Amino acid sequence: MKARVHVMLKNGVLDPQGAAVRHALGTLGFDGVERVRQGKVIELDLAETDADKAKATVTEMCEKLLANTVIESYSVEIA
C-alpha cells in the first residue's frame, strides 16, 4: 500500500522559501504571481493492507515526526 503525505506551513506562518520563489518567478518574467507557499510531499510504501489502519499509522507518523504540527498542517492519502 502507498501513502502520500502533503505537508505545508499553516496560514499566517512566514514562508521565506515561498517568497524567494515568488521573487525569482517575477525576475524570470512570470508576472502576476502574488503568493507562493512551498511545502513537501512524502511518499511511503507500506506493508499494511488495511487502508484505515494504514491511514491511522501514517497520521501517527505525521504527528510524531513527519510534520511540525505547531507550524505545519498535513494531509494523508492512501492508495
N, C-alpha and C positions, 0 to 999 in steps of 0.2 A: 504494500500500500504506500502511496506517496502523499506527503503533506507539503503544503506551501504556506509559509508564514510571511505576511507583509507587515513590516514594522515602519512606522512613521512618527516623526515628532508630533506631539499634541499641538493643537492650535494654541497660539499665544507663546509658544516656546521659540526663541530665536533660532533661525536656521542659517548659519553663515555659509554652509556649502550651497544651499539653495540660492542664496543671494549672489554668490560668486558665479554660479551657473547662469543666473538671470543676466548678470552684468556681461559675462562672456558672450552670451547669445546676442545681446544688443550690439556688442562691438563687431560681431560677425554679420551684422545686417538683419538680424531677425527681430524687427521692431514689433511692438505690441505685446510682448510677454511681460505681464505685470507682476507675476509672482511665481516662484518655483519653490517647491518643497521636495527635498530629497530624502529618500528612505532606503530601505534594503529589503531584499527578498531572500528567504532562507528555504531551501528545498531539502526535505528529509525523505529517505527511503526507510520504511518501517516494516518490521516483521509482522506486526499486528494485522489481523484480517477483519476485525470488527471496527467499522467506521466510527461508531460512538466512542469506543474505548480509545481508538487512535486519536480522536479529537481531544478527548479528556487528557490523554498523556501529553500531547503536543501543547495544549493550553498550560499544563503544569510546567513544561519546559520553558515556555514563554515567561511565565510568572517568576521562575527561579533563575533563568539565565539569558534567554534569547532577547528579551526586551527589558529596558529600564522603565518599569511601569510608572515611575514618578514623572517622567518627561516624554515617554513614548506610548503610543497605542499600537495595537496589533490586531490582525485578523488571521484566522486559520482556515485553510481549505484542505479538504481530504478528498483524494481521488483513488 
